[in-house]
């Protein structure tokens, strides 16, 4: 009987402590180490993002974030506003043009130089 009472008493704490973390992985265009630093250091500052790792070779970003504090669409928009295209949102020209010359991933010559 005591055992059931304890379970009933502590059940609300078990519900409150449920994990709200989500994982996401998607393509983000970029070509160099400067892009990597910009993407990772900026996205980790988004409220709710816990982990942000971008791979220069594959262009894949791996994220762990709190779904109660942010959502995947807002993260895509944030990255596009930095100047980097994602697989959902193209970066505005103004943001893309503000990138350093070595980060112009839409320019075939820049991409070729980074291979």
Backbone torsions as a table, in degrees:
resi	resn	phi	psi	omega
1	UNK	NA	-45.2	178.9
2	UNK	-59.9	-36.7	-178.6
3	UNK	-61.8	-43.5	179.2
4	UNK	-68.0	-35.8	177.7
5	UNK	-64.7	-43.2	178.8
6	UNK	-62.9	-41.2	179.2
7	UNK	-63.1	-43.2	179.9
8	UNK	-65.7	-39.1	-179.9
9	UNK	-67.3	-38.0	-175.3
10	UNK	-94.5	-4.5	-179.8
11	UNK	-58.3	-43.2	178.9
12	UNK	-59.5	-33.8	179.5
13	UNK	-71.0	-31.8	177.7
14	UNK	-68.9	-37.1	178.9
15	UNK	-69.9	-42.5	-179.6
16	UNK	-63.1	-35.5	-176.3
17	UNK	-82.7	10.7	-179.1
18	UNK	-65.0	147.1	-177.0
19	UNK	-74.6	127.7	177.9
20	UNK	-110.7	15.1	179.9
21	UNK	-79.1	140.6	176.2
22	UNK	-125.8	153.2	176.1
23	UNK	-111.5	145.3	177.2
24	UNK	-145.3	149.1	176.9
25	UNK	-144.1	129.4	178.7
26	UNK	-157.3	169.7	-176.7
27	UNK	-82.7	135.3	173.4
28	UNK	-132.6	125.3	-178.3
29	UNK	-76.7	139.1	178.4
30	UNK	179.0	168.8	-174.6
31	UNK	-135.1	-11.6	-170.4
32	UNK	-144.9	179.6	179.1
33	UNK	-63.9	-33.0	177.0
34	UNK	-65.2	-38.4	176.0
35	UNK	-61.6	-44.4	-179.7
36	UNK	-57.7	-48.6	-179.8
37	UNK	-61.7	-45.9	-178.6
38	UNK	-61.0	-47.8	-176.5
39	UNK	-65.7	-49.1	-176.0
40	UNK	-69.5	-46.2	-177.1
41	UNK	-70.2	-29.1	179.3
42	UNK	-77.9	-45.2	-177.0
43	UNK	-69.4	-30.1	179.7
44	UNK	-68.5	-18.2	178.5
45	UNK	-83.7	-10.2	177.1
46	UNK	-67.0	130.2	179.6
47	UNK	-58.0	121.7	179.0
48	UNK	104.3	-18.6	178.2
49	UNK	-81.0	124.5	-177.0
50	UNK	-101.0	-36.9	-178.6
51	UNK	-137.4	135.9	177.0
52	UNK	-142.2	113.8	179.0
53	UNK	-130.9	123.9	179.6
54	UNK	-116.4	133.3	-178.9
55	UNK	-98.8	120.2	-178.3
56	UNK	-62.1	-40.2	-175.2
57	UNK	-72.7	-39.8	-177.0
58	UNK	-97.5	-22.2	-176.7
59	UNK	77.8	7.0	-179.4
60	UNK	-85.6	134.1	171.9
61	UNK	-106.9	137.0	176.5
62	UNK	-115.6	124.8	-175.8
63	UNK	-124.9	148.3	164.6
64	UNK	-125.6	126.9	-175.7
65	UNK	-144.6	160.6	179.0
66	UNK	-89.8	117.6	-177.6
67	UNK	-66.6	-18.8	178.6
68	UNK	-81.2	-17.3	-176.8
69	UNK	-106.8	-24.0	178.8
70	UNK	-153.9	173.0	177.6
71	UNK	-138.2	164.8	-173.1
72	UNK	-64.3	-34.6	178.7
73	UNK	-65.7	-40.0	177.3
74	UNK	-65.3	-35.5	178.5
75	UNK	-67.6	-43.8	175.7
76	UNK	-57.2	-46.4	-179.0
77	UNK	-63.7	-41.2	179.3
78	UNK	-59.9	-46.1	-179.2
79	UNK	-65.9	-40.2	177.2
80	UNK	-62.7	-38.6	178.7
81	UNK	-67.4	-20.4	174.3
82	UNK	-74.0	-21.1	-178.2
83	UNK	115.4	6.0	-177.9
84	UNK	-112.0	127.9	176.4
85	UNK	-68.9	143.5	170.5
86	UNK	-114.4	177.1	179.0
87	UNK	-74.0	-5.3	176.6
88	UNK	-110.4	-34.7	-172.2
89	UNK	-131.6	130.9	174.4
90	UNK	-85.5	136.5	179.6
91	UNK	-65.5	140.3	175.2
92	UNK	-60.7	146.6	-178.8
93	UNK	-56.5	-39.6	180.0
94	UNK	-60.4	-43.7	179.1
95	UNK	-68.1	-44.3	179.2
96	UNK	-61.4	-44.8	-178.1
97	UNK	-66.1	-18.8	178.8
98	UNK	-83.0	-7.3	177.3
99	UNK	-69.1	154.3	175.2
100	UNK	-61.6	156.4	-176.3
101	UNK	-57.8	-35.3	-178.2
102	UNK	-75.4	-8.3	-177.2
103	UNK	-102.4	6.1	-176.4
104	UNK	-77.0	79.9	-174.6
105	UNK	-67.5	-14.2	177.3
106	UNK	-83.8	-12.8	-179.7
107	UNK	-89.2	116.3	-177.7
108	UNK	-58.4	-32.9	179.9
109	UNK	-68.5	-38.9	178.1
110	UNK	-66.7	-43.8	178.7
111	UNK	-60.4	-44.3	-179.8
112	UNK	-62.1	-40.2	179.1
113	UNK	-62.9	-26.4	-177.5
114	UNK	-91.3	-1.7	-179.4
115	UNK	-86.0	NA	NA
